[in-house]
Amino acid sequence: MDGHGRAVTYVRWAGAAPARRVVTSAADGTHRLWEWESAAAAAAAREVRSYSGHASARSFVGMGVWRAAGLVASGSESNHVFVYDLRWAKPIWVHPFVVGGAHSPVTTTSTSPSSVGEAAAAAGGFVSAVAWRQGSDHDGGGALVAGGSDGVLKMFTCHRRRAAGDGDDNASLLL
């Protein structure tokens, strides 16, 4: 599997066994979804999608997969938490990681991951870790915990939101 431009920092399964999909994260500021046909063909994995929007050029920002919901969470050097749906390349939810007047989210006019990372470093904080509780709506839903470089933790509860009669394809995340 060749596709990231810099060091790979995280690898997570994107589904329950016998799933043949993984999500990778790298210091090039992207997450990537990979799949392959069989265990024998793992070396011939193909890239399905690349996810961008978060900044990850200088620091490990964490990445986690909520397998049943098909969601990827990511920290960012911009001091935000990002959530991606595996079906789309852009984030479906972005939340500033501000606690009691602590570090402010970073704003910059540059879209370069290294520029965003430098701005975050100057501001003094970034989201360094994320983890999903692998729940379903039947058992209280999922939860996302994010940790900041300043030692602060935040928890977000997650439920799928559906209009009457909608199937899973029309479900969205309510955080």
C-alpha positions in Angstrom: 0.0 0.0 0.0 1.7 3.1 -1.2 0.0 6.5 -1.0 1.0 8.6 2.0 3.6 11.3 1.4 5.1 11.2 5.0 5.3 8.8 8.0 2.2 6.7 8.8 1.2 7.4 12.4 -1.9 5.3 12.9 -3.6 2.2 11.4 -7.1 1.1 12.4 -9.5 -1.6 11.1 -12.5 0.0 9.4 -14.9 -2.9 10.0 -15.5 -6.1 12.0 -14.0 -9.3 10.8 -13.8 -10.5 8.0 -13.5 -6.9 6.9 -10.7 -6.2 4.5 -10.5 -2.4 5.1 -8.2 -0.2 7.1 -7.9 3.5 7.7 -4.4 5.0 8.0 -3.3 8.4 9.2 0.0 10.1 8.4 2.0 13.2 9.0 1.1 14.3 5.5 -2.3 15.6 6.9 -4.5 12.9 5.5 -6.3 9.7 6.5 -6.8 7.1 3.8 -9.2 4.2 3.5 -7.8 1.0 1.9 -9.4 -2.3 0.9 -8.4 -5.5 -0.7 -10.1 -8.6 -2.1 -8.6 -11.4 -0.1 -6.0 -12.1 2.6 -3.7 -13.3 -0.2 -4.2 -10.0 -2.1 -3.3 -7.7 0.8 -0.2 -6.4 -0.9 -2.5 -5.3 -3.8 -4.7 -3.1 -1.6 -6.3 -0.2 -3.3 -6.9 3.3 -1.9 -10.6 3.9 -1.8 -10.6 7.5 -0.4 -8.4 10.2 1.1 -9.7 12.3 3.9 -8.4 15.9 4.5 -9.3 19.0 6.5 -7.4 18.3 9.7 -3.8 19.5 10.2 -1.2 16.9 11.1 2.3 18.0 9.9 4.3 18.1 13.1 2.5 16.3 15.9 0.7 13.0 16.3 -3.0 14.1 16.5 -4.7 10.8 17.1 -7.2 8.9 14.9 -9.9 6.4 15.8 -12.6 4.5 13.9 -16.2 3.8 15.1 -16.5 0.7 13.0 -20.3 0.1 13.3 -21.1 3.7 12.4 -18.4 4.0 9.7 -16.9 7.1 11.3 -13.4 8.3 11.7 -12.4 10.8 14.4 -9.2 12.8 14.3 -7.4 15.4 16.4 -5.8 18.4 14.7 -3.0 20.8 15.1 -5.6 23.5 14.6 -7.0 22.6 18.1 -10.2 21.1 16.6 -11.8 17.6 16.7 -12.8 16.3 13.2 -15.2 13.5 12.4 -15.3 12.0 8.9 -17.9 9.6 7.4 -16.1 6.9 5.5 -18.3 7.6 2.5 -17.1 11.2 2.1 -13.7 12.8 1.8 -14.5 16.0 3.8 -15.4 16.2 7.5 -19.0 15.9 8.6 -18.4 17.6 12.0 -15.6 19.9 13.2 -15.6 21.2 16.8 -13.2 23.7 18.5 -11.4 22.2 21.5 -11.8 25.1 23.9 -12.1 24.5 27.6 -12.8 27.3 30.1 -10.9 30.0 28.2 -7.9 27.7 27.7 -6.3 27.5 24.3 -8.3 29.1 21.5 -8.9 27.4 18.2 -6.3 28.4 15.6 -7.4 30.5 12.6 -5.2 31.1 9.6 -5.7 32.0 6.0 -3.4 29.3 4.8 -4.6 25.8 3.9 -1.1 24.3 4.1 -1.0 21.7 6.9 2.4 23.0 8.0 1.2 26.6 8.2 -1.8 25.5 10.3 0.5 23.4 12.5 2.8 26.4 13.0 -0.1 28.6 13.9 -1.4 26.0 16.4 2.1 25.7 18.0 2.1 29.5 18.4 -1.3 29.4 20.0 -0.1 26.6 22.4 -2.4 23.7 21.8 -3.7 20.9 19.6 -5.9 17.9 19.9 -3.5 15.0 20.5 -5.7 11.9 21.0 -9.1 10.6 20.2 -11.0 7.3 21.0 -14.5 6.0 20.3 -16.8 4.0 22.6 -18.0 1.4 20.1 -21.7 1.7 21.0 -25.0 1.6 19.2 -28.2 3.6 19.6 -29.7 0.6 21.4 -27.1 0.7 24.2 -26.8 4.5 24.6 -24.9 5.3 21.4 -21.3 5.9 20.9 -19.0 8.4 22.7 -16.0 10.2 21.5 -13.3 11.2 23.9 -10.6 13.8 22.8 -7.5 14.8 24.6 -5.6 18.0 24.2 -1.9 18.7 24.3 -2.6 20.7 27.5 -3.9 17.6 29.3 -7.6 18.4 29.0 -10.1 15.7 28.1 -13.5 16.3 26.5 -16.3 13.7 25.9 -19.0 14.0 23.1 -22.0 11.6 23.0 -23.1 10.4 19.6 -26.4 9.1 18.2 -27.6 8.6 14.7 -30.3 11.0 13.7 -32.9 9.8 11.2 -36.0 11.3 9.7 -39.0 8.9 9.8 -38.6 6.1 7.2 -34.9 6.9 6.4 -32.5 4.0 6.1 -28.9 4.0 7.3 -27.7 5.7 4.0 -29.6 8.9 5.1 -28.5 8.7 8.8 -26.4 11.5 10.1 -24.3 12.0 13.2 -25.7 14.0 16.1 -22.9 15.1 18.5 
